[in-house]
């Protein structure tokens, strides 16, 4: 009975490790797609309302953070400051 419990625990550990790796790969792929914004020229970035510096800032965040959401917040704050001037 104890051996069965240990075997089940090991199996669950392996599953959780697999899930963790799969989640990390998914986050890495999303970030890789996000980083393609850096392939755009500055005019194109300006057309979508962001600067290269903002994209670079967001792309340097840890993978667990949503770079797209951070980019939106940073660019909205910048545009709000520009409107106040």
The first five atom37 places (N, CA, C, CB, O) and aatype in JSON, in Angstrom:
{
  "aatype": [20, 20, 20, 20, 20, 20, 20, 20, 20, 20, 20, 20, 20, 20, 20, 20, 20, 20, 20, 20, 20, 20, 20, 20, 20, 20, 20, 20, 20, 20, 20, 20, 20, 20, 20, 20, 20, 20, 20, 20, 20, 20, 20, 20, 20, 20, 20, 20, 20, 20, 20, 20, 20, 20, 20, 20, 20, 20, 20, 20, 20, 20, 20, 20, 20, 20, 20, 20, 20, 20, 20, 20, 20, 20, 20, 20, 20, 20, 20, 20, 20, 20, 20, 20, 20],
  "atom_mask": [
    [1, 1, 1, 1, 1],
    [1, 1, 1, 1, 1],
    [1, 1, 1, 1, 1],
    [1, 1, 1, 1, 1],
    [1, 1, 1, 1, 1],
    [1, 1, 1, 1, 1],
    [1, 1, 1, 1, 1],
    [1, 1, 1, 1, 1],
    [1, 1, 1, 1, 1],
    [1, 1, 1, 1, 1],
    [1, 1, 1, 1, 1],
    [1, 1, 1, 1, 1],
    [1, 1, 1, 1, 1],
    [1, 1, 1, 1, 1],
    [1, 1, 1, 1, 1],
    [1, 1, 1, 1, 1],
    [1, 1, 1, 1, 1],
    [1, 1, 1, 1, 1],
    [1, 1, 1, 1, 1],
    [1, 1, 1, 1, 1],
    [1, 1, 1, 1, 1],
    [1, 1, 1, 1, 1],
    [1, 1, 1, 1, 1],
    [1, 1, 1, 1, 1],
    [1, 1, 1, 1, 1],
    [1, 1, 1, 1, 1],
    [1, 1, 1, 1, 1],
    [1, 1, 1, 1, 1],
    [1, 1, 1, 1, 1],
    [1, 1, 1, 1, 1],
    [1, 1, 1, 1, 1],
    [1, 1, 1, 1, 1],
    [1, 1, 1, 1, 1],
    [1, 1, 1, 1, 1],
    [1, 1, 1, 1, 1],
    [1, 1, 1, 1, 1],
    [1, 1, 1, 1, 1],
    [1, 1, 1, 1, 1],
    [1, 1, 1, 1, 1],
    [1, 1, 1, 1, 1],
    [1, 1, 1, 1, 1],
    [1, 1, 1, 1, 1],
    [1, 1, 1, 1, 1],
    [1, 1, 1, 1, 1],
    [1, 1, 1, 1, 1],
    [1, 1, 1, 1, 1],
    [1, 1, 1, 1, 1],
    [1, 1, 1, 1, 1],
    [1, 1, 1, 1, 1],
    [1, 1, 1, 1, 1],
    [1, 1, 1, 1, 1],
    [1, 1, 1, 1, 1],
    [1, 1, 1, 1, 1],
    [1, 1, 1, 1, 1],
    [1, 1, 1, 1, 1],
    [1, 1, 1, 1, 1],
    [1, 1, 1, 1, 1],
    [1, 1, 1, 1, 1],
    [1, 1, 1, 1, 1],
    [1, 1, 1, 1, 1],
    [1, 1, 1, 1, 1],
    [1, 1, 1, 1, 1],
    [1, 1, 1, 1, 1],
    [1, 1, 1, 1, 1],
    [1, 1, 1, 1, 1],
    [1, 1, 1, 1, 1],
    [1, 1, 1, 1, 1],
    [1, 1, 1, 1, 1],
    [1, 1, 1, 1, 1],
    [1, 1, 1, 1, 1],
    [1, 1, 1, 1, 1],
    [1, 1, 1, 1, 1],
    [1, 1, 1, 1, 1],
    [1, 1, 1, 1, 1],
    [1, 1, 1, 1, 1],
    [1, 1, 1, 1, 1],
    [1, 1, 1, 1, 1],
    [1, 1, 1, 1, 1],
    [1, 1, 1, 1, 1],
    [1, 1, 1, 1, 1],
    [1, 1, 1, 1, 1],
    [1, 1, 1, 1, 1],
    [1, 1, 1, 1, 1],
    [1, 1, 1, 1, 1],
    [1, 1, 1, 1, 1]
  ],
  "atom_positions": [
    [[0.82, -1.19, 0.0], [0.0, 0.0, 0.0], [0.87, 1.27, 0.0], [-0.93, -0.01, 1.21], [0.61, 2.22, -0.74]],
    [[1.91, 1.26, 0.84], [2.79, 2.42, 0.9], [3.54, 2.58, -0.42], [3.79, 2.29, 2.07], [3.72, 3.7, -0.91]],
    [[3.97, 1.47, -1.0], [4.67, 1.53, -2.27], [3.77, 2.13, -3.35], [5.16, 0.13, -2.69], [4.24, 2.88, -4.21]],
    [[2.49, 1.79, -3.31], [1.54, 2.32, -4.29], [1.39, 3.84, -4.1], [0.18, 1.61, -4.16], [1.35, 4.58, -5.08]],
    [[1.31, 4.28, -2.85], [1.2, 5.72, -2.58], [2.44, 6.46, -3.08], [1.01, 5.97, -1.08], [2.32, 7.55, -3.65]],
    [[3.6, 5.89, -2.86], [4.84, 6.52, -3.32], [4.86, 6.59, -4.84], [6.08, 5.74, -2.79], [5.25, 7.61, -5.41]],
    [[4.45, 5.5, -5.49], [4.43, 5.48, -6.95], [3.46, 6.54, -7.48], [4.03, 4.09, -7.47], [3.77, 7.23, -8.45]],
    [[2.3, 6.66, -6.85], [1.33, 7.68, -7.27], [1.9, 9.08, -7.07], [0.02, 7.53, -6.48], [1.73, 9.94, -7.94]],
    [[2.56, 9.31, -5.95], [3.14, 10.62, -5.67], [4.2, 10.96, -6.71], [3.74, 10.66, -4.25], [4.28, 12.09, -7.17]],
    [[5.02, 9.98, -7.07], [6.05, 10.22, -8.09], [5.41, 10.55, -9.43], [6.97, 9.0, -8.23], [5.87, 11.44, -10.15]],
    [[4.35, 9.83, -9.76], [3.65, 10.1, -11.01], [3.06, 11.49, -11.04], [2.56, 9.07, -11.24], [3.12, 12.19, -12.05]],
    [[2.49, 11.9, -9.91], [1.92, 13.24, -9.83], [3.01, 14.29, -9.94], [1.15, 13.42, -8.52], [2.81, 15.33, -10.57]],
    [[4.16, 14.02, -9.35], [5.28, 14.96, -9.43], [5.73, 15.1, -10.87], [6.46, 14.48, -8.54], [6.01, 16.21, -11.34]],
    [[5.81, 13.97, -11.57], [6.21, 14.02, -12.97], [5.2, 14.81, -13.8], [6.37, 12.61, -13.53], [5.57, 15.61, -14.66]],
    [[3.92, 14.57, -13.54], [2.88, 15.3, -14.26], [2.97, 16.8, -13.99], [1.49, 14.79, -13.88], [2.84, 17.61, -14.9]],
    [[3.2, 17.15, -12.74], [3.29, 18.57, -12.4], [4.53, 19.19, -13.03], [3.31, 18.76, -10.87], [4.5, 20.35, -13.44]],
    [[5.63, 18.44, -13.12], [6.84, 18.94, -13.78], [6.56, 19.12, -15.27], [8.03, 17.97, -13.57], [6.97, 20.13, -15.86]],
    [[5.87, 18.15, -15.89], [5.54, 18.28, -17.3], [4.65, 19.49, -17.54], [4.84, 17.01, -17.81], [4.85, 20.23, -18.5]],
    [[3.67, 19.69, -16.67], [2.78, 20.84, -16.81], [3.55, 22.15, -16.65], [1.64, 20.77, -15.78], [3.28, 23.12, -17.36]],
    [[4.5, 22.17, -15.72], [5.3, 23.37, -15.52], [6.16, 23.69, -16.73], [6.18, 23.21, -14.3], [6.28, 24.85, -17.14]],
    [[6.74, 22.66, -17.3], [7.57, 22.86, -18.49], [6.7, 23.32, -19.66], [8.32, 21.56, -18.86], [7.08, 24.22, -20.41]],
    [[5.54, 22.7, -19.81], [4.63, 23.09, -20.9], [4.19, 24.54, -20.73], [3.4, 22.16, -20.94], [4.09, 25.28, -21.71]],
    [[3.92, 24.94, -19.5], [3.51, 26.33, -19.24], [4.65, 27.29, -19.57], [3.06, 26.51, -17.77], [4.42, 28.35, -20.16]],
    [[5.88, 26.93, -19.19], [7.03, 27.79, -19.48], [7.23, 27.92, -21.0], [8.31, 27.23, -18.81], [7.51, 29.01, -21.5]],
    [[7.08, 26.82, -21.71], [7.24, 26.86, -23.17], [6.17, 27.76, -23.79], [7.15, 25.43, -23.77], [6.46, 28.53, -24.71]],
    [[4.94, 27.67, -23.3], [3.87, 28.52, -23.82], [4.17, 29.99, -23.58], [2.51, 28.14, -23.18], [3.96, 30.82, -24.46]],
    [[4.67, 30.32, -22.38], [5.03, 31.71, -22.07], [6.18, 32.17, -22.96], [5.42, 31.85, -20.58], [6.18, 33.31, -23.44]],
    [[7.16, 31.31, -23.17], [8.3, 31.66, -24.01], [7.85, 31.93, -25.44], [9.36, 30.53, -23.97], [8.32, 32.87, -26.08]],
    [[6.94, 31.1, -25.95], [6.44, 31.31, -27.31], [5.68, 32.62, -27.44], [5.54, 30.15, -27.72], [5.82, 33.33, -28.43]],
    [[4.88, 32.94, -26.43], [4.15, 34.22, -26.45], [5.12, 35.39, -26.46], [3.2, 34.33, -25.24], [4.94, 36.35, -27.2]],
    [[6.15, 35.3, -25.64], [7.14, 36.39, -25.58], [7.89, 36.49, -26.9], [8.12, 36.17, -24.42], [8.18, 37.6, -27.37]],
    [[8.21, 35.36, -27.49], [8.91, 35.38, -28.79], [8.04, 36.07, -29.83], [9.25, 33.93, -29.24], [8.55, 36.84, -30.64]],
    [[6.74, 35.81, -29.82], [5.83, 36.49, -30.74], [5.77, 37.98, -30.44], [4.42, 35.88, -30.66], [5.8, 38.8, -31.36]],
    [[5.69, 38.32, -29.16], [5.67, 39.73, -28.75], [6.92, 40.44, -29.25], [5.55, 39.85, -27.21], [6.84, 41.57, -29.75]],
    [[8.06, 39.8, -29.12], [9.34, 40.42, -29.5], [9.44, 40.71, -30.99], [10.49, 39.53, -29.08], [10.32, 41.45, -31.42]],
    [[8.55, 40.13, -31.78], [8.55, 40.44, -33.22], [8.18, 41.89, -33.47], [7.59, 39.51, -33.96], [8.41, 42.41, -34.56]],
    [[7.59, 42.55, -32.48], [7.33, 43.99, -32.61], [8.63, 44.75, -32.85], [6.63, 44.53, -31.35], [8.64, 45.79, -33.5]],
    [[9.72, 44.22, -32.32], [11.01, 44.89, -32.49], [11.5, 44.85, -33.93], [12.05, 44.25, -31.58], [12.42, 45.58, -34.3]],
    [[10.9, 43.99, -34.75], [11.25, 43.94, -36.17], [10.63, 45.09, -36.96], [10.82, 42.61, -36.78], [11.05, 45.38, -38.08]],
    [[9.63, 45.75, -36.37], [8.96, 46.86, -37.04], [9.82, 48.11, -36.97], [7.57, 47.12, -36.42], [10.59, 48.29, -36.02]],
    [[9.69, 48.98, -37.97], [10.43, 50.24, -37.9], [9.68, 51.21, -36.97], [10.62, 50.86, -39.32], [8.53, 50.97, -36.59]],
    [[10.35, 52.3, -36.62], [9.79, 53.23, -35.64], [8.48, 53.87, -36.11], [10.79, 54.32, -35.33], [7.6, 54.15, -35.3]],
    [[8.36, 54.09, -37.41], [7.12, 54.66, -37.94], [5.93, 53.72, -37.72], [7.28, 54.98, -39.43], [4.84, 54.14, -37.35]],
    [[6.18, 52.44, -37.96], [5.11, 51.45, -37.77], [4.74, 51.34, -36.29], [5.55, 50.08, -38.33], [3.56, 51.22, -35.96]],
    [[5.73, 51.37, -35.42], [5.44, 51.33, -33.99], [4.63, 52.56, -33.58], [6.75, 51.26, -33.18], [3.7, 52.45, -32.79]],
    [[5.0, 53.72, -34.13], [4.26, 54.93, -33.84], [2.81, 54.83, -34.31], [4.94, 56.13, -34.49], [1.89, 55.33, -33.66]],
    [[2.61, 54.17, -35.45], [1.25, 53.98, -35.96], [0.38, 53.16, -35.0], [1.3, 53.28, -37.32], [-0.83, 53.38, -34.92]],
    [[0.99, 52.24, -34.28], [0.19, 51.47, -33.32], [0.23, 52.07, -31.91], [0.68, 50.03, -33.27], [-0.34, 51.52, -30.98]],
    [[0.92, 53.21, -31.79], [0.87, 53.96, -30.53], [1.89, 53.6, -29.48], [-0.44, 53.81, -29.95], [1.68, 53.87, -28.3]],
    [[2.99, 52.98, -29.89], [4.03, 52.62, -28.93], [5.39, 53.09, -29.45], [4.05, 51.1, -28.66], [5.55, 53.38, -30.64]],
    [[6.35, 53.16, -28.55], [7.71, 53.51, -28.95], [8.6, 52.28, -28.82], [8.26, 54.68, -28.07], [8.26, 51.31, -28.14]],
    [[9.73, 52.33, -29.49], [10.68, 51.22, -29.42], [11.15, 51.02, -27.97], [11.9, 51.47, -30.35], [11.3, 49.88, -27.52]],
    [[11.37, 52.1, -27.25], [11.81, 52.0, -25.86], [10.76, 51.28, -25.0], [12.09, 53.4, -25.28], [11.11, 50.5, -24.12]],
    [[9.49, 51.53, -25.27], [8.42, 50.87, -24.51], [8.39, 49.37, -24.82], [7.06, 51.5, -24.83], [8.19, 48.55, -23.93]],
    [[8.57, 49.03, -26.08], [8.59, 47.62, -26.46], [9.8, 46.93, -25.84], [8.61, 47.46, -28.02], [9.69, 45.81, -25.34]],
    [[10.95, 47.59, -25.87], [12.15, 47.02, -25.26], [11.96, 46.8, -23.76], [13.36, 47.93, -25.5], [12.37, 45.78, -23.21]],
    [[11.33, 47.78, -23.1], [11.06, 47.65, -21.67], [10.2, 46.42, -21.41], [10.36, 48.92, -21.13], [10.53, 45.6, -20.55]],
    [[9.1, 46.29, -22.14], [8.17, 45.18, -21.93], [8.81, 43.84, -22.29], [6.9, 45.39, -22.75], [8.53, 42.83, -21.64]],
    [[9.65, 43.82, -23.31], [10.26, 42.55, -23.71], [11.29, 42.07, -22.7], [10.91, 42.69, -25.08], [11.63, 40.89, -22.67]],
    [[11.79, 42.97, -21.86], [12.77, 42.59, -20.85], [12.17, 42.11, -19.54], [13.66, 43.73, -20.58], [12.9, 41.75, -18.62]],
    [[10.85, 42.11, -19.45], [10.18, 41.66, -18.23], [10.29, 40.14, -18.08], [8.7, 42.08, -18.24], [10.5, 39.44, -19.07]],
    [[10.15, 39.64, -16.86], [10.14, 38.19, -16.68], [9.02, 37.55, -17.49], [9.98, 37.83, -15.18], [7.98, 38.17, -17.73]],
    [[9.23, 36.31, -17.92], [8.24, 35.64, -18.76], [6.87, 35.53, -18.07], [8.74, 34.25, -19.12], [5.84, 35.54, -18.75]],
    [[6.86, 35.45, -16.77], [5.59, 35.3, -16.06], [4.73, 36.55, -16.14], [5.85, 34.95, -14.6], [3.53, 36.5, -15.88]],
    [[5.33, 37.68, -16.5], [4.57, 38.92, -16.63], [4.05, 39.06, -18.06], [5.43, 40.16, -16.24], [4.73, 38.66, -19.01]],
    [[2.87, 39.61, -18.2], [2.25, 39.8, -19.51], [2.85, 41.04, -20.16], [0.7, 39.93, -19.39], [2.51, 42.17, -19.8]],
    [[3.74, 40.84, -21.13], [4.45, 41.95, -21.77], [3.48, 42.84, -22.55], [5.53, 41.42, -22.71], [3.64, 44.06, -22.57]],
    [[2.49, 42.25, -23.19], [1.52, 43.04, -23.95], [0.72, 43.97, -23.06], [0.59, 42.14, -24.71], [0.48, 45.12, -23.42]],
    [[0.31, 43.47, -21.92], [-0.44, 44.29, -20.98], [0.43, 45.41, -20.42], [-1.0, 43.43, -19.84], [-0.02, 46.55, -20.29]],
    [[1.67, 45.09, -20.09], [2.59, 46.12, -19.59], [2.86, 47.16, -20.65], [3.91, 45.49, -19.13], [2.92, 48.35, -20.34]],
    [[3.02, 46.74, -21.9], [3.23, 47.69, -23.0], [2.05, 48.64, -23.11], [3.45, 46.95, -24.33], [2.23, 49.84, -23.3]],
    [[0.85, 48.11, -22.99], [-0.34, 48.95, -23.07], [-0.35, 49.99, -21.94], [-1.61, 48.09, -23.0], [-0.63, 51.17, -22.17]],
    [[-0.05, 49.54, -20.72], [-0.07, 50.47, -19.58], [0.98, 51.57, -19.74], [0.17, 49.72, -18.26], [0.7, 52.74, -19.5]],
    [[2.18, 51.18, -20.14], [3.27, 52.16, -20.28], [2.93, 53.17, -21.38], [4.61, 51.44, -20.61], [3.12, 54.37, -21.2]],
    [[2.42, 52.69, -22.51], [2.12, 53.62, -23.61], [0.93, 54.51, -23.26], [1.83, 52.84, -24.9], [0.9, 55.67, -23.66]],
    [[-0.05, 53.98, -22.53], [-1.19, 54.82, -22.12], [-0.74, 55.93, -21.18], [-2.27, 53.97, -21.45], [-1.21, 57.07, -21.29]],
    [[0.16, 55.61, -20.25], [0.67, 56.64, -19.32], [1.44, 57.71, -20.09], [1.58, 56.0, -18.24], [1.3, 58.9, -19.81]],
    [[2.26, 57.29, -21.06], [3.02, 58.26, -21.85], [2.08, 59.17, -22.63], [3.98, 57.55, -22.82], [2.26, 60.39, -22.65]],
    [[1.09, 58.6, -23.27], [0.16, 59.41, -24.06], [-0.66, 60.35, -23.17], [-0.78, 58.51, -24.86], [-0.97, 61.46, -23.59]],
    [[-1.0, 59.93, -21.96], [-1.72, 60.8, -21.03], [-0.84, 61.99, -20.64], [-2.16, 60.02, -19.76], [-1.32, 63.12, -20.55]],
    [[0.46, 61.72, -20.41], [1.38, 62.82, -20.08], [1.49, 63.78, -21.26], [2.79, 62.28, -19.71], [1.53, 65.0, -21.08]],
    [[1.55, 63.22, -22.48], [1.67, 64.08, -23.66], [0.42, 64.93, -23.87], [1.93, 63.23, -24.92], [0.52, 66.07, -24.33]],
    [[-0.73, 64.43, -23.54], [-1.97, 65.21, -23.67], [-2.04, 66.36, -22.68], [-3.19, 64.31, -23.49], [-2.63, 67.4, -22.96]],
    [[-1.43, 66.17, -21.5], [-1.45, 67.22, -20.48], [-0.55, 68.39, -20.84], [-1.02, 66.65, -19.13], [-0.72, 69.49, -20.3]],
    [[0.38, 68.19, -21.72], [1.32, 69.27, -22.08], [0.69, 70.3, -22.93], [2.52, 68.73, -22.8], [1.34, 71.28, -23.31]]
  ]
}
